[in-house]
């Protein structure tokens, strides 16, 4: 989750919370921003896990009945007007599904790669592959490189080996149409062949930067350490 602040110089208090409207507005998590966090104008937390041990223990019966919480993000902030008077506001944002993106190395021998052998999915031998699970979006731009202009849903990828970015030579995008009862979905695979200059086995860092579809003012970057080779 991420919160962007505007006019934070006039803010004296900001509180970020998650509430569950389907369970009586239960408070799931809350954080009062420090003065330093307010001054920065942005608060981000990417490691929040709703299904922590505490939540599961206190909602066992509901979860066993198939209940799925759908939290709402609330931000309450107090601002000082030009007349010196303080006023408090609350903004709310409902959750929206974003793209599910993964990064991995596809083995040289598909018969040894569980994704091909057990899952019956297409693999791209001896390549780093960034996959986007099927979604309704059929015109996404998924590319390798830095400094790319990203529209909503677009993705940029870089791969570091020993701290150096590999060239991405031969990188190409595969797009597959998948027919479902609810309509056509589109799966993407950005295929980056392992350069001959890299050892046959080792470790790389795959950096995936995306512009969110439902919140296009937000860029999200994830870094994944991937072991490759036999």
N, C-alpha and C positions, 0 to 999 in steps of 0.2 A: 504494500500500500504506500502511496505517496501523497503528500499534501503540499501544494504550492500556495504561498502567501503573497498578497499584494498590499502595499501600504502598511507593511509590518512596523514601520517606524511609529505608527499611531496606535499599535496594539499593545495592551498591557497584560493580556492573558489569552492563551490559546490552549484548548484541550481537545485531544483527538480520542475518539472512542469507537468501538464496534458494539453494536447492539443487535439482538436477534428479534425482529418484529414478529416472527412466527411463534415465539415463546414468551409472549407478554412483554416484549421490549427488554429482555434480560441483558444486562451489561456483561459483555464477554471480555472486554479489554479496554483499558483507559490509560492515557499518558498526557500529563500536563507538560507542555513544552517549556524548556528552560529559556531564560532571556537570550542566551546564545543561539539556541535553535530558532527562536523567533527572528532574531536579527539576520540569520542566514537565509530566511525566506523559503526554506524547504525542509520538510521532515519526511523521511523515508524509512520504512521497515519492511524488509523482504523476507525475514526469517520467521514471521509469525505463523504458528501452526495451530489452527483451531482445535484439532483433535489431540490436544495434550492430555496427559494422564488425568489431570484435574477435571477437565471438561468431560471426558469419557466416564469417569467414575460418578460424576454428578448427574449424568444424563443417560445412564445405562438403559433404563426402561424405554425412553423415547427412541433411542438409537436402535434398539431391538425391534421396535415397531416400524422401522424404516424411515424415521424422521431425519430429514436432511436440513440443517440450518442454512440460512441464506442471509448472512449478516449485512447490515447497512453501516456505512461509514458516516459518522457524525463529527463535525468540527464546530465547536463553540468558541467564539472569540469576542473579546471586549475591545472596543476602539474609543478613542477620545476625539470628539468632534472639534470644529474650529472654535466653538463657544466654550470649550473646556469640559463639556458634559460627556460622561461615559455612557455607551450603549452596548448591549450584548446581543449577538446574533448567533444563530445555529444554521449551518448548511448541511445537507445530507446528500449522499451519493449511493445509489443502489449498485450492486455488483453486476458485472457484465462479463460474459465469457470472452476470453482472448485466445489467441492461437496457442496451440500446444506444440512446442518446438524442442527437438532433441538433437544432440550432436554425438557422433560415435565414429569408430573406425570399422569399416567392413573388411573382414578377413580375405586374404588372397584366395582361399579355397572355400567356395560357398557351402560345400558339404560339411565343413567344420564350423560354419557360422550359424548359431542357433536361430538368428533372425530369418535365414533362408531355409534351414533344415527343419526347424520345428514350427516356425510361424508362417512359412510359405510366402514370405515377402521378398520382393526384388531387392537384391543387394548389388553393390558396385565394388567388386574386389579390389583390394589394396588402395582404398580411397577413404578420405574423411568425408562423412556425409551428414549434412544438417537437414533433418526431416521436419516437415510441418504436417501434422495429422490432418485428415480430411476436414474441410470447412466449406462454407458456402461461397468463399471468396475466390473467384477464378482469374483475377488479374493482379496478383501480388507480384511485387518486384523483390526477388531474393538474389543477392549478389555478393561477390567477394571483393573486399577492399575497404579502405578508409576514406573518410570525408565524403561519403555518398549522401545524396539528398533522398530522404525517406518520406514517402507519403504514408497515410494511415495503413497499418498492416505490413508495410515493407520491412525487410530484414537485411542487415549488413553483417557479414561474417569476416573475421580475420583469424588466422591460426599462427601461434608463436611456437617456435622450437628453439630451446636454449635462449629465449628472450628475443629472438629475431623472427620477424614476420616472413613466412614462406610466400613465394611469389603468387601462388594460386594459378599458375599456368595450367591450362587445360580445364579449368573449372567450368562447369556447365550446369544448367538448371533443367531438371526433369519435372514435368507436371503431368499428373495422372487424373483422369476423370473417373469417379466412382459413383455408380448408380445406387441410390438408396430409395426406400419407399417414400421418403419425404422430399426427394429431389436429388439433383446432382451435387456431389461434393468434389472438392479438388484437393489432391495431396501433392506436396512439393518435396523435392529432394535436390539440394545443392550439393553436387558431387565435386570434391576437390582431390584429384589424384595425388598420392604421396609422391613428392619429388624424388628423383633418383639421388639427389644430394643428401637426403635424410637416411639415417641408418634404417635397416629393415625392422628394427624394434626400438621403442623408446617411449617418450612421453611428450605430449604437446598440450598447449592451452588453446581451447576454442572459445573465442569471444563472439557472442551473439548480441547484436544491438537491434532493437525493433522500435518502431513507433506504434503505440497502442491504437487499435482500431476505434474503440469506444471512447477513449480519452486521448485524442491525437496530439494534445499539447505535451504529452508525456513520452519521453524516450526511456526505455529500460534496457540495461546491459547486464548480461549474465556471462560468467566465465566458468568454463567446465574443463577440468583436467582429464585428459583421455590418454590411456595407455594403448599403444598400437603394436602390431607385430603378430607373430604366431601365438 
